[in-house]
Amino acid sequence: MQWALKAMDHATIHYNLISSVDPTCLRLTRIDDKLYHQFREEFPDLDVAKLTEDQLKSADAKEKWRNFCEKFKGEIEDYNMGTLLRLNCEDDYNPDTTTFSVRTQFLAIEIARNREGHNSCLYNKKQELKKLQNNST
């Protein structure tokens, strides 16, 4: 049960971060560059904007992801810790569009989303909402 609470806390912090700071400027780890380049080398065609469970959890995908994540053992703290991952970058964390993943998988996908501009939609929505709230006061 403790891991579930930790995963929810992590998800909340992550969402608040990417919706409050321009995600294209964020660094999630000290090895973002290495993680991103290795990720895109091994998953060049993966559309990180909208993922499916099958892309992450089919037998073939599990094996490929396991091999990828093991490369970062010792470099990423809690590299295989359970965490929550949004399947659609335009959505908040919710039961319909969130899946369980390991930390390295989460970081690789979210770093790619940040660098490729996919998470900017959340930041832009929040900035527009702030403007509307400021204009109505």
N, C-alpha and C positions, 0 to 999 in steps of 0.2 A: 504494500500500500504506500510505503514511503516513496518509492520510485514514481508512482503516479502523481503524487503531490509535487514532487520535484519537477516532473515533466510539465505539469500545468503551470507552475511558477515560471519555468523557462519559456514556455509558450507566451505567457502574458508579457514578460519582459521583452521578448523578441518582437512581438507585435507592436508594443509601445515604441520600441526603438525604431523600427522601419517605418512607422507612420509619423514619427516626430522629427527624424533627421533624414536628409536626402540619402537614400540607400546607396546611391552610386558612390558616395564618399565613405561608406562604412567599411571598417575592417573588423571581422569577427574573430580572427585568430592572428597570431604572429606569423603564420605560414599561409595566409590567404593566397598569395601568388602561386606557391607550389601546389597547393590543394586545387586551385582552379585549373591550372595548366594540366595537371595529371587527370583531373576529372574530364576535361574536354578532350584529352587525348584518348581516354578510354570510353567515353560516352559522347562522341562528337555530334550525334544526331538527336540526342535526348532533348525534347522540348520541355524545358523546366517550367514554363509558364503554366502548363496544364499537364499534370501527371495522372497516370492510372495505377491502381493497385498492382496490376499485372507487370508494369514496367519496373516495379520495385520488389515484387514478391513471388513472381513465377519461379519455378525451379531454376531456370537458366539465369534469370535476373538475380536471384539470391546468391548464386555461385559467383557471378561477376561482381556483385556488390561486396560480397565477403572478401574476395581477393583484393579489391580496391581498398577497403577499409583496413585490412591487415597491414597495408603498406604504411599506415600512419600510426600504428601501435608504437607508443613511446614518444610520439611527436604531438599528439592531440590528447589532452587530459580526458580521461573517461571516454576514450574513442569509441567504445561499443556500448555506452550507456543508452538506455532507452529514452527516446524523446518523441515529441509530436511534430508532424510535418504536414503543412497545408498542401493538398493536392493541386489546388488552383491558387495561383499567386494573387488573384484579385479578391480572394475571400479571407475573412477572419478565421480564426480557429473555431470550428464548430464540428459537431459529430458527423455531419454528412460529408464534409470535405477535408477531414483530417485523418491521418493514418499514423500508425506507430512506425518509427524508424530508429536507427542507431545514430549516435551523435555525428560520426564522420559523414554519413550519408546526408544527414540534415545540413551540416556545414557546407558540403560540396554543392548541394542544390541551392541553398540560400545565398552562398557567395556568387554562384553563377547568376541567380536572379538579380542580385544587386548590381553586378558588373554589366549585365546585359540589359538593364533598365526595366526588368519585369516588375520589380517591387515598387517602382516609382509611382505606380497608380495609387497605392495606398497613401503614400506621402502626399501626393497631389490632392487626393480627396480630402484629407485632413486639413490641408492648407486652405482649400476652397471653403470648407466648413468654418474655419477660423475667420476668414474674410467676411462671410455672411453674418457670423455672430457679431463681429466688430461693427459692421455696417448697420446692424439692427439696434445697436445700443446708442 
